[in-house]
Amino acid sequence: MKKILKALFAYLPASMASGLKTRYRNTRDKHLLNRAYQYDMRFYKSYSGLLGQTKKGVVEAEIIKAYHRIEKGLALASPRPGFGVDAVELVLERTQYYVDHFGPNVTTQRAVNTLREYVQFNQAHHCDVSWLVSRLNRLAEKCIGADSAGGTRRVTRDEITRAIDIDFTAFVNQRYSIRQFTPEPVSDDAIAHAVTLAKKSPSVCNRESGCVFVASSSAQKKALLALQNGNRGFGEKADRILVITSRLDTFLTVGERYQCWIDGGLFAMSLIYALHAQGVGSCCLNWSVEPDADTAIRQVAGIPQDHAVIMLLAIGHIPSDLLVAQSPRRPLEDVLHFI
Ligand SMILES: Cc1cc2nc3c(=O)[nH]c(=O)nc-3n(C[C@H](O)[C@H](O)[C@H](O)COP(=O)(O)O)c2cc1C
């Protein structure tokens, strides 16, 4: 088709050919955009928690969202005694459902721990929560676990001040997209440490959608790089190719239909900095693709169907001396607007 059109255009006067080309491209792009949006919509409808899904991941996300409402309430300067009864009911109901269908896990334990702190807070403020205590005790019996997380933690400004005593300006300014790598392997431990830190990224209601899939073999890396259009001349030199994804089952509403890109993007940036903090170089590889490539990556790399692919990341150790693209930034006044 392309060849026929090219031949046809060659016979036409230049201005007419250019006008027709523009119209052809616009029509084609409108069609492709339509198709891509349809694909995105089917994807969100199928795999998020929007349409009353009762999958494990969705119910877990509902529990986290609900108990996090209580955590947030408890962390206010002066919480109102008796606040958030609807959230408490939701935590009890969803946690019970989860335990009955999937068994206890850290999330059900954290839900119970948060409710325990809620009870203590209310009792300390002479607010009657006897309706909750027996229900919580019954639920807690089913959620036996050693995890003590959930609720609030007391921190001091001094602790925070001590922890931020690093040269963050130099840290940020000495991060570049690295497109040259040594053959030295990046250890699994370094990757695991970086992902542990990336998990500390903020995420909507702390639902942590971000995940990482690590391709290490030449065959896996080659297959992934073949689907991506920005790695020519360096991708194959990377020690690993990471696929950063965002789990759709952690999103629950129409309003959250784009949340995977936001939470996934924040997670990705933290991961890049966490690798940088260990001297590991990285280069983001865009996943700005159409449905066919997005479908293919699931077959090629075993990415689960319900994960949105945020980007690929080529990683490796940095040579002792190298060129990087300057990538100069826009003037501050183009970006910073006090309103
Ligand atoms: C989402 C995303 C996708 C990117 N895709 C590519 C890519 O496909 N190939 C590439 O060489 N660089 C890619 N980059 C790197 C950018 O070119 C780079 O971040 C930008 O020029 C700023 O330079 P710096 O990272 O060195 O500060 C990407 C960056 C982002 C954030």
The ligand as an SDF file (V2000), in Angstrom:
LIG
                    3D

 31 33  0  0  0  0  0  0  0  0999 V2000
   10.1280    7.7460   29.4090 C   0  0  0  0  0  0  0  0  0  0  0  0
   11.4680    7.9750   28.7700 C   0  0  0  0  0  0  0  0  0  0  0  0
   11.7760    7.3160   27.6070 C   0  0  0  0  0  0  0  0  0  0  0  0
   13.0420    7.4580   27.0430 C   0  0  0  0  0  0  0  0  0  0  0  0
   13.3540    6.7400   25.9290 N   0  0  0  0  0  0  0  0  0  0  0  0
   14.6060    6.7640   25.4520 C   0  0  0  0  0  0  0  0  0  0  0  0
   14.9660    5.8870   24.3850 C   0  0  0  0  0  0  0  0  0  0  0  0
   14.1430    5.1410   23.8640 O   0  0  0  0  0  0  0  0  0  0  0  0
   16.2360    5.9080   23.9740 N   0  0  0  0  0  0  0  0  0  0  0  0
   17.1930    6.7290   24.5400 C   0  0  0  0  0  0  0  0  0  0  0  0
   18.3340    6.6770   24.1020 O   0  0  0  0  0  0  0  0  0  0  0  0
   16.8730    7.5660   25.5470 N   0  0  0  0  0  0  0  0  0  0  0  0
   15.6080    7.5830   26.0360 C   0  0  0  0  0  0  0  0  0  0  0  0
   15.2670    8.4020   27.0820 N   0  0  0  0  0  0  0  0  0  0  0  0
   16.2950    9.2270   27.7280 C   0  0  0  0  0  0  0  0  0  0  0  0
   16.1190   10.7180   27.4290 C   0  0  0  0  0  0  0  0  0  0  0  0
   16.6050   10.9930   26.1580 O   0  0  0  0  0  0  0  0  0  0  0  0
   16.8840   11.4780   28.5090 C   0  0  0  0  0  0  0  0  0  0  0  0
   16.3360   11.1800   29.7700 O   0  0  0  0  0  0  0  0  0  0  0  0
   16.8060   13.0110   28.3210 C   0  0  0  0  0  0  0  0  0  0  0  0
   17.4570   13.4090   27.1550 O   0  0  0  0  0  0  0  0  0  0  0  0
   17.4900   13.7260   29.4900 C   0  0  0  0  0  0  0  0  0  0  0  0
   18.8300   13.3350   29.5830 O   0  0  0  0  0  0  0  0  0  0  0  0
   19.4670   12.7160   30.9080 P   0  0  0  0  0  0  0  0  0  0  0  0
   18.6460   11.5100   31.2660 O   0  0  0  0  0  0  0  0  0  0  0  0
   20.8690   12.3720   30.5470 O   0  0  0  0  0  0  0  0  0  0  0  0
   19.3850   13.7520   31.9700 O   0  0  0  0  0  0  0  0  0  0  0  0
   13.9920    8.3230   27.6330 C   0  0  0  0  0  0  0  0  0  0  0  0
   13.6440    9.0100   28.7980 C   0  0  0  0  0  0  0  0  0  0  0  0
   12.3970    8.8350   29.3610 C   0  0  0  0  0  0  0  0  0  0  0  0
   12.0620    9.5470   30.6500 C   0  0  0  0  0  0  0  0  0  0  0  0
  1  2  1  0
  2  3  1  0
  2 30  2  0
  3  4  2  0
  4  5  1  0
  4 28  1  0
  5  6  2  0
  6  7  1  0
  6 13  1  0
  7  8  2  0
  7  9  1  0
  9 10  1  0
 10 11  2  0
 10 12  1  0
 12 13  2  0
 13 14  1  0
 14 15  1  0
 14 28  1  0
 15 16  1  0
 16 17  1  0
 16 18  1  0
 18 19  1  0
 18 20  1  0
 20 21  1  0
 20 22  1  0
 22 23  1  0
 23 24  1  0
 24 25  2  0
 24 26  1  0
 24 27  1  0
 28 29  2  0
 29 30  1  0
 30 31  1  0
M  END
$$$$
